[in-house]
Amino acid sequence: MRYRTGMQTLGTGEMSRASGLSAKALRLYDASGLLVPADVDGRTGYRRYAPAQLERARSIAALRRADLPLAVIGELLDAPAGEARARLRAWWASEREGFARRSQTIDLLAATDSGSQEAAGPPQPELLARVRVESVPDRVVASIARTVEQSELVPTFLADVVEIRRHLAEQGAEADPAHWVLFHEPVGEGLPGRIETAVPFTGRATPTRDILLRVEPGGDHAVVDLAAREIAYPGLLRFYDAVRAASGLAPGDPGRPPREWYPGAWPDDPEAIALRIARPIPTPAASAAAPLDSAPGADSTMSA
């Protein structure tokens, strides 16, 4: 947009002093289209800004201090007021989540001399003291197995929980409030592994192409309760180490899969129990989980 010659405008120096943006930054934001001058002298190249642009410049300065990328700043400033506020809050929530993950990683690695998990040694006594033994019965579950990386883990198993519950409701079966995630293989950043999302249920149901119905064997489990505030990757890996140590698994023995038991809806209170990490304790009579004789998708039913 060009303003009429002779109307009051701000030169580069005036705009810099009034907005807190350096002359170099003003040139950068002009080139990127984020803050285009109201007028540019065709002979000298001197930039002039309209007074109405000052507020945009100050907003850019404030958002840059918060380390927002230029592309995000442009989207925020050009969005309607209500939408801009929602986008800014979403960006900030994502940043805080990322910072929390990085902090957990640094804390975990800094706790060892070499910065490797192998050097971490046995679980701390205070963690082992929180582990208890709990006996659970055999349960019929509906489950979906997928291969995921850490960044995909939570949205994947939550979506699968919704799919399983919808299917069970359509079949007239009654799903438990709880859901489980079994880790058949390790999962990490850049380390895809196979997980199984399971929902215990009662009643009768048929499998589908994706949803398997099977019996999850019961027995004694080493279990630790986690408050909502404690659930952040990779810090929670230490709880997995604790239940493995308490389960008595021999070195190199994979045993039955470790699992996360979610008792119900996520609590509002950060101190409330939101998750239990469990590890089956091996016994001579332990057996692997038994799937249906019929393949997923077959016209068969299962009841509990």
C-alpha positions in Angstrom: 0.0 0.0 0.0 1.3 3.5 -0.9 0.5 6.7 1.0 0.0 10.1 -0.6 3.2 12.2 -0.9 3.3 14.8 1.9 1.3 12.9 4.5 3.0 12.4 7.8 5.2 9.2 7.9 8.0 7.8 9.9 11.5 7.4 8.6 13.6 4.3 9.2 15.3 5.8 12.3 12.1 7.1 13.7 10.3 3.8 13.2 13.3 2.0 14.8 13.3 4.1 17.9 9.5 4.0 18.3 9.1 0.3 17.7 12.3 -1.2 19.2 13.2 -2.9 15.9 16.6 -2.3 14.5 17.1 -0.9 11.0 18.5 -4.3 10.0 15.3 -6.0 11.3 13.1 -3.5 9.4 14.9 -4.4 6.2 14.5 -8.1 6.9 10.7 -7.7 7.6 10.3 -5.7 4.5 12.0 -8.4 2.4 9.9 -11.1 4.0 6.6 -9.1 3.5 6.0 -9.0 7.3 6.3 -5.2 7.5 6.3 -3.5 4.1 7.1 0.3 4.3 4.2 2.6 3.3 6.5 4.3 0.8 10.0 3.7 -0.7 11.9 6.5 -2.5 12.6 5.1 -5.9 15.9 7.0 -6.2 17.4 6.7 -2.7 15.6 3.6 -1.5 14.8 5.3 1.7 11.8 3.7 3.5 9.0 5.5 5.2 6.3 4.0 7.4 2.7 5.1 8.1 1.9 5.8 11.8 -0.7 3.1 11.6 2.1 0.6 11.0 3.7 1.3 14.4 1.4 -0.9 16.3 2.2 -3.8 14.0 5.9 -3.2 14.3 5.7 -3.2 18.1 3.7 -6.4 18.0 6.4 -8.0 15.8 9.0 -6.9 18.3 7.1 -8.4 21.2 6.5 -11.7 19.4 10.1 -12.0 18.3 11.2 -11.6 21.9 9.1 -14.7 22.6 11.0 -16.5 19.8 8.0 -16.9 17.5 9.1 -17.8 13.9 8.4 -15.1 11.3 5.9 -17.2 9.4 3.9 -17.8 12.6 4.0 -14.0 13.4 2.7 -13.2 10.0 -0.2 -15.7 10.5 -1.1 -14.3 13.9 -1.0 -10.6 12.8 -3.1 -11.2 9.8 -5.7 -13.5 11.5 -8.9 -12.2 13.1 -8.5 -11.1 16.8 -10.2 -14.2 18.3 -8.4 -16.6 16.0 -5.0 -15.0 16.5 -5.4 -15.4 20.3 -6.3 -19.1 20.0 -3.3 -19.7 17.6 -0.9 -17.9 19.9 -2.1 -20.0 22.9 -1.8 -23.2 20.9 1.8 -22.3 19.8 2.7 -21.5 23.4 1.3 -24.8 24.7 3.3 -26.6 22.1 6.5 -24.8 23.1 5.9 -25.6 26.8 5.3 -29.2 26.0 8.5 -29.3 23.9 10.5 -27.6 26.7 9.2 -30.1 29.2 10.3 -33.0 27.0 13.8 -31.5 26.6 14.0 -30.8 30.3 13.1 -34.4 31.1 15.8 -35.6 28.6 18.5 -33.4 30.1 17.6 -34.4 33.7 17.6 -38.1 32.7 21.0 -37.9 31.0 22.5 -35.6 33.6 21.8 -38.1 36.3 24.4 -40.4 34.8 28.2 -39.9 34.5 28.4 -40.7 30.8 25.0 -39.4 29.7 23.8 -42.9 28.7 20.9 -44.9 30.1 23.1 -48.0 30.3 25.2 -46.1 32.9 22.2 -45.2 35.0 22.5 -48.4 37.2 19.8 -50.0 39.2 16.6 -48.1 40.0 16.7 -45.7 43.0 15.5 -47.3 46.3 12.7 -44.7 46.6 11.3 -45.8 43.3 11.5 -49.5 44.1 9.7 -48.7 47.4 6.7 -47.5 45.4 6.4 -50.8 43.5 3.8 -53.3 44.8 2.6 -56.7 43.7 -0.9 -56.9 42.4 -2.8 -60.0 41.2 -5.2 -59.5 38.4 -7.6 -62.0 36.7 -7.7 -63.1 33.1 -9.6 -60.5 31.0 -11.2 -60.6 27.6 -10.0 -57.5 25.7 -10.6 -55.9 22.3 -7.3 -54.6 20.9 -5.6 -52.9 18.0 -1.9 -53.4 17.3 0.2 -50.8 15.5 3.8 -49.8 15.0 4.6 -46.2 16.1 7.3 -43.8 17.2 7.3 -41.9 20.4 5.8 -38.7 18.9 2.9 -40.7 17.5 2.3 -42.8 20.6 -0.4 -40.9 22.5 -2.6 -39.7 19.6 -2.4 -43.2 18.1 -3.6 -45.1 21.1 -6.2 -42.5 22.1 -7.7 -42.7 18.6 -7.7 -46.5 18.8 -9.4 -46.4 22.2 -12.2 -44.4 20.6 -12.5 -46.8 17.7 -12.6 -49.9 20.0 -15.2 -48.4 22.3 -17.4 -47.4 19.4 -17.2 -50.9 18.0 -18.0 -52.5 21.3 -21.0 -50.2 21.8 -22.3 -51.0 18.3 -22.0 -54.8 19.2 -23.9 -54.3 22.5 -20.9 -55.2 24.6 -19.9 -53.2 27.7 -16.4 -51.6 27.7 -14.6 -51.0 31.0 -13.7 -47.4 31.9 -10.1 -48.4 31.8 -7.8 -49.0 28.8 -4.4 -50.4 28.4 -1.3 -50.0 26.2 1.0 -53.0 25.9 4.5 -52.5 24.6 5.6 -55.5 22.5 8.7 -53.6 21.4 10.5 -50.6 22.6 9.2 -47.2 21.3 11.3 -44.1 21.1 12.2 -41.1 19.0 13.3 -42.5 15.7 12.6 -46.0 17.1 9.3 -47.4 15.9 8.0 -50.3 17.9 4.8 -52.4 18.1 2.2 -51.5 20.7 -1.2 -52.9 21.4 -4.1 -50.7 22.7 -6.6 -52.9 24.6 -10.0 -52.2 26.2 -11.4 -54.9 28.6 -15.0 -55.6 28.0 -17.9 -57.9 29.0 -20.7 -59.2 26.7 -20.5 -60.5 23.2 -18.7 -59.0 20.2 -17.1 -59.9 16.9 -13.6 -59.0 15.7 -13.0 -56.7 12.7 -10.1 -56.4 10.2 -8.3 -54.2 12.7 -9.8 -55.1 16.1 -8.7 -58.4 17.6 -10.6 -60.1 20.5 -8.5 -62.2 22.9 -7.9 -63.2 26.5 -5.1 -61.3 28.3 -3.7 -63.7 31.0 -3.9 -62.5 34.6 -1.5 -63.3 37.4 0.9 -61.3 39.6 2.2 -58.0 38.3 4.8 -55.5 39.6 2.9 -52.2 39.6 3.7 -48.6 40.3 1.2 -45.7 40.4 2.0 -42.4 38.7 0.4 -39.1 39.4 -0.6 -37.0 36.4 2.4 -34.6 36.9 4.9 -37.5 36.7 3.8 -38.6 33.3 6.3 -37.2 30.8 8.7 -38.9 28.4 11.5 -39.9 28.9 11.3 -39.4 32.7 8.8 -42.1 33.1 11.3 -44.7 31.7 12.7 -44.9 35.2 9.4 -46.3 36.5 9.7 -49.0 33.8 13.1 -49.9 35.1 11.7 -50.1 38.6 8.9 -52.5 37.8 11.2 -54.7 35.7 13.7 -54.9 38.6 10.8 -55.7 41.0 9.4 -58.4 38.7 12.5 -60.5 39.0 13.0 -60.9 35.2 16.4 -62.5 34.4 18.8 -60.3 32.4 18.0 -60.6 28.7 14.6 -62.2 29.4 12.0 -60.0 27.6 9.2 -61.6 29.6 5.6 -60.6 28.8 5.1 -57.1 27.5 5.2 -54.2 30.0 2.0 -52.2 30.0 0.4 -49.0 30.9 -3.0 -49.2 32.7 -5.1 -46.1 32.4 -7.9 -46.4 35.0 -10.3 -43.9 33.4 -10.6 -40.3 32.4 -7.6 -38.1 32.8 -7.8 -36.3 36.3 -7.9 -32.6 36.7 -5.7 -32.8 39.8 -2.0 -33.2 38.9 -1.5 -35.2 42.1 -4.2 -37.7 41.3 -3.2 -41.2 39.9 -3.5 -41.1 36.1 -1.5 -44.1 35.1 -0.2 -47.4 36.5 2.9 -49.0 34.9 2.9 -52.8 35.3 5.1 -55.7 34.5 3.9 -59.4 34.6 5.9 -61.4 37.1 7.1 -64.6 35.4 5.9 -67.9 36.7 6.6 -71.5 35.5 3.0 -71.7 34.3 3.0 -68.3 32.6 1.7 -68.5 29.0 1.4 -66.0 26.2 -1.8 -64.1 25.5 -4.3 -66.3 23.7 -6.0 -64.8 20.6 -9.2 -66.1 19.1 -9.0 -69.3 17.1 -10.6 -67.3 14.3 -8.7 -64.6 12.5 -9.6 -60.9 13.0 -12.5 -60.2 10.7 -14.0 -63.6 10.9 -17.7 -63.9 11.6 -17.3 -65.1 15.2 -18.2 -63.8 18.6 -16.6 -63.7 22.0 -18.1 -63.1 25.4 -16.9 -62.5 28.8 
